[in-house]
Amino acid sequence: MTTTQPSFEVPAEMRDFAEKSVEQARNAVATILQNTRKAAESFQASTKTTELPASAAFSRGLDFTEQNVAAAFDLAQKLVRARDAQEALQLQAEYVRTQFAAMQNQAKDLVGTIQPAKA
């Protein structure tokens, strides 16, 4: 006896709404991150802390946050367009793999930013 899995189709209107919602959220978060960066840069300039390792690490941390948020929104956009649950699971697995590798590299970068270079 062969069983077939039921087909799950997302209506085009819902898919369009979801895509627009993801894009609106992406823009809102981008604005928040831009404002955070401007505020941090202003604070660092006024306190003359821009050359401190912690300040550089904070700046790199914002860079990484922007990269990670962009990757998450890219995933959300792909998930909205996924044809079925299997494709969505594959997209999620790929995202987890790439983000895990990215976070490892980001951690190494941050440690290198904080620790002084050894001659």
C-alpha positions in Angstrom: 0.0 0.0 0.0 1.4 3.3 -1.1 0.6 6.5 0.8 1.0 9.9 -0.7 1.6 13.0 1.3 -1.0 15.7 1.0 0.0 18.6 -1.1 0.2 21.9 0.7 -0.2 25.0 -1.5 0.1 28.5 -0.1 -2.3 30.9 -1.9 -0.5 33.5 -4.0 -2.1 36.3 -2.0 -0.7 35.0 1.2 2.7 34.4 -0.3 2.7 38.0 -1.6 1.7 39.4 1.8 4.4 37.3 3.5 7.1 38.6 1.0 6.0 42.2 1.6 6.0 41.6 5.4 9.5 40.2 5.3 10.7 43.1 3.2 9.1 45.7 5.6 10.7 43.9 8.6 14.1 43.9 6.8 13.8 47.6 6.2 12.8 48.4 9.7 15.7 46.4 11.2 18.1 48.0 8.8 17.0 51.4 10.0 17.4 50.4 13.6 20.9 49.1 12.9 21.9 52.2 11.0 20.7 54.4 13.9 22.5 52.2 16.4 25.7 52.5 14.3 25.4 56.3 14.1 24.7 56.6 17.8 27.7 54.5 18.6 30.0 56.4 16.3 28.8 59.7 17.8 29.4 58.4 21.3 32.9 57.1 20.4 33.8 60.3 18.7 32.6 62.4 21.6 34.4 60.3 24.2 37.5 59.7 22.0 37.2 55.9 22.5 37.4 55.0 18.8 40.9 53.6 19.0 40.2 51.3 22.0 40.0 47.5 21.3 36.6 47.3 22.9 35.4 50.0 20.5 36.7 48.2 17.5 35.1 45.0 18.7 31.8 46.8 19.2 32.0 48.1 15.6 32.9 44.6 14.3 30.0 43.2 16.3 27.6 45.6 14.6 29.1 44.5 11.2 28.4 40.8 12.2 24.9 41.7 13.4 24.1 43.2 10.1 25.5 40.2 8.3 23.6 37.7 10.4 20.3 39.7 10.2 20.7 39.9 6.4 21.2 36.1 6.3 18.1 35.5 8.5 16.0 37.8 6.2 17.4 36.0 3.1 16.3 32.7 4.7 12.8 34.2 5.5 12.5 35.3 1.8 13.5 31.9 0.6 11.1 30.1 3.0 8.2 32.3 1.8 9.0 31.1 -1.8 9.5 27.4 -0.8 7.4 25.0 -2.9 6.9 22.5 -0.1 7.9 21.5 3.5 10.8 19.4 2.2 12.3 22.4 0.4 11.8 24.6 3.5 13.6 22.0 5.7 16.5 21.9 3.2 16.7 25.7 3.2 16.7 25.7 7.0 19.4 23.1 7.2 21.6 25.0 4.8 21.1 28.2 6.7 22.1 26.5 10.0 25.3 25.1 8.4 26.3 28.4 6.9 25.5 30.4 9.9 27.3 28.1 12.2 30.5 28.5 10.1 30.0 32.2 9.9 29.6 32.5 13.6 32.8 30.6 14.2 34.7 32.9 11.8 33.1 35.9 13.5 34.1 34.8 16.9 37.7 34.3 15.8 37.6 37.8 14.2 36.3 39.3 17.4 39.0 37.6 19.5 41.6 38.9 17.1 40.2 42.4 17.3 40.2 42.4 21.1 43.6 40.7 21.7 46.6 42.8 20.7 48.7 41.5 17.9 51.7 39.5 19.1 55.0 40.3 17.3 
